[in-house]
């Protein structure tokens, strides 16, 4: 399932509008959490199996758990533009949670949660971001539809790649 909430706010300090995007994607797979966690927590390998993620570079290593690690990621979907953002890992709870703060072309929070469900694993990805570049906040009426379509494409490619990597189906959940 994809949920999205798009809103425009007037920021009085800068006297300009900014757009916020909130997306939630929920997948389910019969794979056990250990296998799913190992694959998704190995972010540097994402470009090898996740179409649309062009690069993941470690800019700074964090502590032993990975907290404090900074990753520079390049994501490209249907638009002829690669979103580049740094993701600082804020919280990591082994086999339960990956949470980071994005900055760059996207500013905000991204969170993966992993839950055992029906003998497999529910994978939930929550995104709450704002475009980080002034031109991305221009009041273009159809922009939210384009952003959503591109996010959905990236997530579809991720689901397909994850299924291939795990060797089992990864289903888009309906709630």
GROMACS elastic network, one bead per residue, 0.5 to 0.9 nm:
[ bonds ]
;  ai    aj funct       b0    kb
    1    24     6  0.75011   500
    1    25     6  0.55625   500
    1    26     6  0.55989   500
    1    27     6  0.75661   500
    1   172     6  0.57563   500
    1   173     6  0.51727   500
    1   174     6  0.52312   500
    1   175     6  0.72302   500
    2    23     6  0.67052   500
    2    24     6  0.55340   500
    2    26     6  0.72131   500
    2   152     6  0.74891   500
    2   172     6  0.85746   500
    2   173     6  0.87868   500
    2   174     6  0.87805   500
    3    22     6  0.78177   500
    3    23     6  0.54227   500
    3    24     6  0.51290   500
    3    25     6  0.68858   500
    4    21     6  0.70841   500
    4    22     6  0.53209   500
    4    24     6  0.65732   500
    4   148     6  0.75401   500
    5    20     6  0.80548   500
    5    21     6  0.60408   500
    5    22     6  0.50395   500
    5    23     6  0.66309   500
    6    19     6  0.70876   500
    6    20     6  0.57732   500
    6    22     6  0.64002   500
    6    23     6  0.87322   500
    6   144     6  0.67836   500
    7    18     6  0.84138   500
    7    19     6  0.57711   500
    7    20     6  0.54559   500
    7    21     6  0.69306   500
    7    22     6  0.87972   500
    7   144     6  0.89791   500
    8    17     6  0.63956   500
    8    18     6  0.56587   500
    8    20     6  0.63487   500
    9    16     6  0.84384   500
    9    17     6  0.55160   500
    9    18     6  0.55551   500
    9    19     6  0.64600   500
    9    20     6  0.78664   500
   10    13     6  0.89205   500
   10    14     6  0.85085   500
   10    15     6  0.67552   500
   10    16     6  0.58697   500
   10    18     6  0.65723   500
   11    14     6  0.57479   500
   11    15     6  0.56567   500
   11    16     6  0.58445   500
   11    17     6  0.60880   500
   11    18     6  0.70998   500
   12    16     6  0.72908   500
   12    17     6  0.88532   500
   13    16     6  0.83012   500
   14    17     6  0.84046   500
   16   137     6  0.86343   500
   17   137     6  0.68136   500
   17   138     6  0.78122   500
   17   139     6  0.77682   500
   18   130     6  0.72070   500
   18   131     6  0.77277   500
   18   134     6  0.86047   500
   18   136     6  0.86508   500
   18   137     6  0.53582   500
   18   138     6  0.80501   500
   18   139     6  0.87029   500
   19   129     6  0.86724   500
   19   130     6  0.59023   500
   19   131     6  0.69101   500
   19   136     6  0.84452   500
   19   137     6  0.59972   500
   19   138     6  0.87569   500
   19   139     6  0.87384   500
   19   144     6  0.86528   500
   20   128     6  0.71899   500
   20   129     6  0.57697   500
   20   131     6  0.72879   500
   21   127     6  0.75370   500
   21   128     6  0.57631   500
   21   129     6  0.53666   500
   21   130     6  0.60945   500
   21   131     6  0.83332   500
   21   144     6  0.81277   500
   21   147     6  0.85430   500
   21   148     6  0.85936   500
   22   126     6  0.74059   500
   22   127     6  0.54076   500
   22   129     6  0.64928   500
   22   130     6  0.88034   500
   23   125     6  0.79817   500
   23   126     6  0.58318   500
   23   127     6  0.51110   500
   23   128     6  0.66674   500
   23   129     6  0.88604   500
   23   148     6  0.83087   500
   23   151     6  0.83921   500
   24   124     6  0.70943   500
   24   125     6  0.56366   500
   24   127     6  0.63635   500
   24   128     6  0.88571   500
   25   123     6  0.81240   500
   25   124     6  0.57303   500
   25   125     6  0.51309   500
   25   126     6  0.65902   500
   25   127     6  0.87496   500
   25   152     6  0.87352   500
   25   155     6  0.77040   500
   25   172     6  0.79276   500
   25   173     6  0.82871   500
   26   122     6  0.69633   500
   26   123     6  0.56948   500
   26   125     6  0.64401   500
   26   126     6  0.87275   500
   26   171     6  0.85487   500
   26   172     6  0.62457   500
   26   173     6  0.55926   500
   26   174     6  0.80544   500
   26   175     6  0.89957   500
   27   121     6  0.82509   500
   27   122     6  0.57485   500
   27   123     6  0.50570   500
   27   124     6  0.64058   500
   27   125     6  0.86087   500
   27   159     6  0.76914   500
   27   170     6  0.63135   500
   27   171     6  0.53579   500
   27   173     6  0.52796   500
   27   174     6  0.88864   500
   28    31     6  0.86497   500
   28   117     6  0.80087   500
   28   120     6  0.71065   500
   28   121     6  0.56443   500
   28   123     6  0.60553   500
   28   124     6  0.87030   500
   28   169     6  0.83405   500
   28   170     6  0.56193   500
   28   171     6  0.51625   500
   28   172     6  0.65707   500
   28   173     6  0.63385   500
   29    32     6  0.79645   500
   29    36     6  0.86594   500
   29   117     6  0.89942   500
   29   119     6  0.89656   500
   29   120     6  0.55884   500
   29   121     6  0.54310   500
   29   122     6  0.66790   500
   29   123     6  0.80543   500
   29   163     6  0.81314   500
   29   168     6  0.71061   500
   29   169     6  0.58961   500
   29   171     6  0.62079   500
   30   117     6  0.88202   500
   30   118     6  0.80761   500
   30   119     6  0.64482   500
   30   121     6  0.62685   500
   30   122     6  0.89127   500
   30   168     6  0.69329   500
   30   169     6  0.71877   500
   30   170     6  0.76656   500
   31    34     6  0.82504   500
   31    35     6  0.64823   500
   31    36     6  0.66257   500
   31   119     6  0.82468   500
   31   120     6  0.52928   500
   31   121     6  0.62829   500
   31   166     6  0.72300   500
   31   167     6  0.86913   500
   31   168     6  0.68056   500
   31   169     6  0.83872   500
   31   170     6  0.85803   500
   32    35     6  0.56213   500
   32    36     6  0.64823   500
   32    37     6  0.86459   500
   32   116     6  0.76640   500
   32   119     6  0.75688   500
   32   120     6  0.52984   500
   32   121     6  0.59124   500
   33    36     6  0.50321   500
   33    37     6  0.57255   500
   33    38     6  0.83136   500
   33    95     6  0.63641   500
   33    96     6  0.84334   500
   33   114     6  0.69572   500
   33   115     6  0.74633   500
   33   116     6  0.67770   500
   33   120     6  0.71914   500
   33   121     6  0.56394   500
   33   122     6  0.85593   500
   34    37     6  0.52083   500
   34    38     6  0.60837   500
   34    39     6  0.86846   500
   34    95     6  0.65524   500
   35    38     6  0.52552   500
   35    39     6  0.63839   500
   35    40     6  0.88345   500
   35   166     6  0.74497   500
   36    39     6  0.52670   500
   36    40     6  0.62022   500
   36    41     6  0.83200   500
   36    95     6  0.83248   500
   36   114     6  0.83391   500
   36   121     6  0.76483   500
   36   123     6  0.85040   500
   36   162     6  0.85266   500
   36   166     6  0.75286   500
   37    40     6  0.52884   500
   37    41     6  0.55898   500
   37    42     6  0.82036   500
   37    94     6  0.78564   500
   37    95     6  0.54554   500
   37    96     6  0.80513   500
   37   114     6  0.77140   500
   38    41     6  0.54170   500
   38    42     6  0.62159   500
   38    95     6  0.82737   500
   39    42     6  0.54677   500
   39    43     6  0.77997   500
   39    45     6  0.81796   500
   39    46     6  0.82767   500
   39   162     6  0.80461   500
   39   165     6  0.80634   500
   39   166     6  0.80678   500
   40    43     6  0.60918   500
   40    45     6  0.86864   500
   40    46     6  0.76134   500
   40   112     6  0.89427   500
   40   162     6  0.85991   500
   41    44     6  0.86963   500
   41    94     6  0.89923   500
   41    95     6  0.87872   500
   41    98     6  0.76558   500
   42    45     6  0.58240   500
   42    46     6  0.71724   500
   43    46     6  0.52464   500
   43    47     6  0.83563   500
   43    56     6  0.69197   500
   43    57     6  0.89732   500
   43    71     6  0.85319   500
   44    47     6  0.72633   500
   44    48     6  0.86762   500
   44    55     6  0.79051   500
   44    56     6  0.52781   500
   44    57     6  0.66510   500
   44    58     6  0.75742   500
   44    71     6  0.85249   500
   45    48     6  0.55710   500
   45    49     6  0.73314   500
   45    50     6  0.86834   500
   45    56     6  0.77918   500
   46    49     6  0.56426   500
   46    50     6  0.54095   500
   46    51     6  0.85066   500
   46    53     6  0.68395   500
   46    54     6  0.85564   500
   46    55     6  0.79802   500
   46    56     6  0.73749   500
   46   158     6  0.87898   500
   47    50     6  0.52483   500
   47    51     6  0.66939   500
   47    52     6  0.76007   500
   47    53     6  0.51318   500
   47    54     6  0.54914   500
   47    55     6  0.58129   500
   47    56     6  0.70799   500
   48    51     6  0.78434   500
   48    53     6  0.85922   500
   48    54     6  0.87030   500
   49    53     6  0.87445   500
   49   158     6  0.78310   500
   49   160     6  0.89212   500
   49   161     6  0.52109   500
   49   162     6  0.70815   500
   49   164     6  0.80421   500
   49   165     6  0.68633   500
   50    53     6  0.58735   500
   50    54     6  0.84230   500
   50   154     6  0.82989   500
   50   155     6  0.89845   500
   50   157     6  0.62187   500
   50   159     6  0.81483   500
   50   160     6  0.79615   500
   50   161     6  0.51675   500
   50   162     6  0.72291   500
   51    54     6  0.74719   500
   51    76     6  0.86812   500
   51    77     6  0.85628   500
   51   154     6  0.72826   500
   51   157     6  0.55547   500
   51   158     6  0.66179   500
   51   160     6  0.88290   500
   51   161     6  0.71003   500
   52    55     6  0.89895   500
   52    74     6  0.83620   500
   52    75     6  0.55722   500
   52    77     6  0.54830   500
   52    78     6  0.88020   500
   52   153     6  0.84973   500
   52   154     6  0.59027   500
   52   157     6  0.71690   500
   52   158     6  0.81248   500
   53    56     6  0.76940   500
   53    73     6  0.74153   500
   53    74     6  0.59530   500
   53    76     6  0.63463   500
   53    77     6  0.83931   500
   53   154     6  0.78780   500
   53   158     6  0.86588   500
   54    73     6  0.75393   500
   54    74     6  0.52867   500
   54    75     6  0.57193   500
   54    76     6  0.68231   500
   54    82     6  0.83035   500
   55    72     6  0.76781   500
   55    73     6  0.54189   500
   55    74     6  0.50162   500
   55    75     6  0.73526   500
   56    71     6  0.62718   500
   56    72     6  0.55833   500
   56    74     6  0.66580   500
   57    70     6  0.84592   500
   57    71     6  0.54532   500
   57    72     6  0.50615   500
   57    73     6  0.64971   500
   57    74     6  0.89936   500
   58    61     6  0.68423   500
   58    69     6  0.72926   500
   58    70     6  0.59936   500
   58    72     6  0.63714   500
   58    73     6  0.88854   500
   59    69     6  0.75562   500
   59    70     6  0.53761   500
   59    71     6  0.56373   500
   59    72     6  0.65772   500
   59    86     6  0.85294   500
   60    68     6  0.76524   500
   60    69     6  0.53342   500
   60    70     6  0.50362   500
   60    71     6  0.72479   500
   60    88     6  0.89201   500
   61    64     6  0.88861   500
   61    66     6  0.70891   500
   61    67     6  0.83833   500
   61    68     6  0.67747   500
   61    70     6  0.66479   500
   61    71     6  0.87492   500
   62    65     6  0.74872   500
   62    67     6  0.51428   500
   62    70     6  0.74455   500
   62    89     6  0.80733   500
   63    66     6  0.51683   500
   63    67     6  0.55813   500
   63    68     6  0.63967   500
   63    69     6  0.74346   500
   64    67     6  0.75316   500
   65    68     6  0.88895   500
   65    91     6  0.89826   500
   65    92     6  0.67612   500
   65    93     6  0.82110   500
   65    94     6  0.81813   500
   66    69     6  0.55841   500
   66    89     6  0.69685   500
   66    90     6  0.87134   500
   66    91     6  0.84028   500
   66    92     6  0.69099   500
   67    70     6  0.87700   500
   67    88     6  0.78733   500
   67    89     6  0.51136   500
   67    90     6  0.55037   500
   67    91     6  0.59480   500
   67    92     6  0.62740   500
   67   100     6  0.89155   500
   68    88     6  0.59638   500
   68    89     6  0.52489   500
   68    90     6  0.61978   500
   68    91     6  0.85042   500
   69    87     6  0.80553   500
   69    88     6  0.56691   500
   69    89     6  0.54083   500
   69    90     6  0.82655   500
   70    86     6  0.63943   500
   70    87     6  0.54687   500
   70    89     6  0.63843   500
   70   100     6  0.89053   500
   71    85     6  0.81902   500
   71    86     6  0.53832   500
   71    87     6  0.50882   500
   71    88     6  0.64393   500
   71    89     6  0.81564   500
   72    84     6  0.69921   500
   72    85     6  0.57190   500
   72    87     6  0.63577   500
   72    88     6  0.88744   500
   73    83     6  0.79369   500
   73    84     6  0.56152   500
   73    85     6  0.55584   500
   73    86     6  0.61912   500
   73    87     6  0.74723   500
   74    82     6  0.59534   500
   74    83     6  0.55400   500
   74    85     6  0.67956   500
   74    86     6  0.89932   500
   75    81     6  0.85801   500
   75    82     6  0.54178   500
   75    83     6  0.51274   500
   75    84     6  0.65519   500
   75    85     6  0.86208   500
   75   154     6  0.80987   500
   76    79     6  0.70428   500
   76    80     6  0.74874   500
   76    81     6  0.62966   500
   76    83     6  0.62563   500
   76    84     6  0.88896   500
   76   150     6  0.84398   500
   76   154     6  0.78228   500
   77    80     6  0.76866   500
   77    81     6  0.79329   500
   77    82     6  0.77080   500
   77   150     6  0.55961   500
   77   151     6  0.76585   500
   77   153     6  0.66060   500
   77   154     6  0.60231   500
   78    81     6  0.83489   500
   78   149     6  0.84839   500
   78   150     6  0.60999   500
   78   153     6  0.76980   500
   78   154     6  0.88104   500
   79    82     6  0.79498   500
   79   146     6  0.86324   500
   79   150     6  0.74128   500
   83   104     6  0.83830   500
   83   105     6  0.57200   500
   83   106     6  0.75923   500
   84   103     6  0.87854   500
   84   104     6  0.64121   500
   84   105     6  0.56092   500
   84   106     6  0.77324   500
   85   102     6  0.61785   500
   85   103     6  0.54070   500
   85   105     6  0.54210   500
   85   106     6  0.60317   500
   85   107     6  0.79811   500
   85   132     6  0.89582   500
   86   101     6  0.79681   500
   86   102     6  0.54849   500
   86   103     6  0.52852   500
   86   104     6  0.62535   500
   86   105     6  0.86934   500
   86   106     6  0.85145   500
   86   107     6  0.89629   500
   87   100     6  0.56984   500
   87   101     6  0.53676   500
   87   103     6  0.65952   500
   87   104     6  0.89723   500
   87   109     6  0.87849   500
   87   110     6  0.84802   500
   88    99     6  0.84420   500
   88   100     6  0.51565   500
   88   101     6  0.52315   500
   88   102     6  0.65668   500
   88   103     6  0.84007   500
   89    92     6  0.72828   500
   89    98     6  0.73675   500
   89    99     6  0.58792   500
   89   101     6  0.66139   500
   89   102     6  0.89810   500
   90    98     6  0.80185   500
   90    99     6  0.56705   500
   90   101     6  0.68071   500
   91    97     6  0.71808   500
   91    98     6  0.60092   500
   91    99     6  0.50798   500
   91   100     6  0.68454   500
   92    95     6  0.86372   500
   92    96     6  0.78348   500
   92    97     6  0.54822   500
   92    99     6  0.64172   500
   92   100     6  0.88102   500
   93    96     6  0.53521   500
   93    98     6  0.67247   500
   94    97     6  0.66003   500
   94    98     6  0.81651   500
   95    98     6  0.86334   500
   95   113     6  0.83539   500
   95   114     6  0.64922   500
   95   115     6  0.84050   500
   96   112     6  0.81650   500
   96   113     6  0.55602   500
   96   115     6  0.66914   500
   97   111     6  0.72086   500
   97   112     6  0.56604   500
   97   114     6  0.63384   500
   98   110     6  0.82872   500
   98   111     6  0.57206   500
   98   112     6  0.50480   500
   98   113     6  0.65843   500
   98   114     6  0.88460   500
   99   109     6  0.72510   500
   99   110     6  0.57980   500
   99   112     6  0.62963   500
   99   113     6  0.84409   500
  100   108     6  0.84059   500
  100   109     6  0.58158   500
  100   110     6  0.54427   500
  100   111     6  0.64651   500
  101   107     6  0.72629   500
  101   108     6  0.55449   500
  101   110     6  0.64092   500
  101   111     6  0.88722   500
  102   105     6  0.85245   500
  102   106     6  0.60269   500
  102   108     6  0.51309   500
  102   109     6  0.60018   500
  102   110     6  0.71584   500
  102   129     6  0.78544   500
  103   106     6  0.54816   500
  103   108     6  0.68191   500
  103   132     6  0.70984   500
  104   107     6  0.61701   500
  104   131     6  0.82049   500
  104   132     6  0.55044   500
  104   133     6  0.75922   500
  105   130     6  0.85014   500
  105   131     6  0.58162   500
  105   133     6  0.58865   500
  105   136     6  0.85379   500
  106   129     6  0.60736   500
  106   130     6  0.57499   500
  106   133     6  0.79663   500
  107   128     6  0.84065   500
  107   129     6  0.52478   500
  107   130     6  0.52335   500
  107   131     6  0.62388   500
  107   132     6  0.55932   500
  108   127     6  0.77125   500
  108   128     6  0.56893   500
  108   130     6  0.63231   500
  108   131     6  0.88577   500
  109   126     6  0.80458   500
  109   127     6  0.59748   500
  109   128     6  0.53528   500
  109   129     6  0.62028   500
  110   125     6  0.72548   500
  110   126     6  0.57730   500
  110   128     6  0.65069   500
  110   129     6  0.78875   500
  111   124     6  0.79049   500
  111   125     6  0.56388   500
  111   126     6  0.51491   500
  111   127     6  0.65287   500
  111   128     6  0.89131   500
  112   123     6  0.69700   500
  112   124     6  0.55594   500
  112   126     6  0.65574   500
  112   127     6  0.89765   500
  113   122     6  0.79922   500
  113   123     6  0.58819   500
  113   124     6  0.51596   500
  113   125     6  0.66439   500
  113   126     6  0.84774   500
  114   121     6  0.65128   500
  114   122     6  0.57256   500
  114   124     6  0.65746   500
  115   120     6  0.84480   500
  115   121     6  0.55809   500
  115   122     6  0.50939   500
  115   123     6  0.67369   500
  115   124     6  0.84273   500
  116   119     6  0.66943   500
  116   120     6  0.57301   500
  116   122     6  0.61698   500
  117   120     6  0.53562   500
  117   121     6  0.53937   500
  117   122     6  0.59349   500
  118   121     6  0.76421   500
  118   122     6  0.88470   500
  122   173     6  0.86958   500
  129   132     6  0.87335   500
  130   137     6  0.85587   500
  131   134     6  0.77864   500
  131   135     6  0.87599   500
  131   136     6  0.57647   500
  131   137     6  0.65584   500
  132   135     6  0.88204   500
  132   136     6  0.72335   500
  132   137     6  0.82671   500
  133   136     6  0.54119   500
  133   137     6  0.71115   500
  134   137     6  0.54783   500
  134   138     6  0.71484   500
  135   138     6  0.54392   500
  136   139     6  0.87006   500
  136   143     6  0.88036   500
  137   140     6  0.81541   500
  138   143     6  0.88821   500
  139   142     6  0.89532   500
  139   143     6  0.80561   500
  140   143     6  0.54590   500
  140   144     6  0.83690   500
  141   144     6  0.73715   500
  141   145     6  0.86581   500
  142   145     6  0.55452   500
  142   146     6  0.65822   500
  142   147     6  0.89191   500
  143   146     6  0.51073   500
  143   147     6  0.61218   500
  143   148     6  0.85844   500
  144   147     6  0.50578   500
  144   148     6  0.60769   500
  144   149     6  0.85560   500
  145   148     6  0.51643   500
  145   149     6  0.61272   500
  145   150     6  0.86088   500
  146   149     6  0.51413   500
  146   150     6  0.61730   500
  146   151     6  0.85791   500
  147   150     6  0.52085   500
  147   151     6  0.61381   500
  147   152     6  0.85966   500
  148   151     6  0.50535   500
  148   152     6  0.60546   500
  148   153     6  0.85376   500
  149   152     6  0.51324   500
  149   153     6  0.61712   500
  149   154     6  0.87473   500
  150   153     6  0.50679   500
  150   154     6  0.62823   500
  150   155     6  0.86348   500
  151   154     6  0.52097   500
  151   155     6  0.61947   500
  151   156     6  0.85648   500
  152   155     6  0.50872   500
  152   156     6  0.59787   500
  152   157     6  0.85159   500
  153   156     6  0.50693   500
  153   157     6  0.61442   500
  153   158     6  0.85070   500
  154   157     6  0.51606   500
  154   158     6  0.61329   500
  154   159     6  0.86989   500
  155   159     6  0.61063   500
  155   160     6  0.85470   500
  156   159     6  0.50949   500
  156   160     6  0.61794   500
  156   161     6  0.85210   500
  156   172     6  0.86785   500
  157   160     6  0.51039   500
  157   161     6  0.60027   500
  157   162     6  0.84294   500
  158   161     6  0.50615   500
  158   162     6  0.59121   500
  158   163     6  0.84652   500
  159   162     6  0.51020   500
  159   163     6  0.61307   500
  159   164     6  0.86477   500
  159   169     6  0.88043   500
  159   170     6  0.60901   500
  159   171     6  0.76129   500
  159   172     6  0.79773   500
  160   163     6  0.51980   500
  160   164     6  0.63465   500
  160   165     6  0.86674   500
  160   169     6  0.83505   500
  160   170     6  0.72351   500
  161   164     6  0.50995   500
  161   165     6  0.60490   500
  161   166     6  0.85419   500
  162   166     6  0.59316   500
  162   167     6  0.81817   500
  162   168     6  0.85832   500
  162   169     6  0.84603   500
  162   170     6  0.70712   500
  163   166     6  0.52121   500
  163   167     6  0.57102   500
  163   168     6  0.53568   500
  163   169     6  0.50592   500
  163   170     6  0.51629   500
  163   171     6  0.86374   500
  164   167     6  0.50543   500
  164   168     6  0.69205   500
  164   169     6  0.78492   500
  164   170     6  0.88743   500
  165   168     6  0.81316   500
  166   169     6  0.79907   500
  166   170     6  0.87158   500
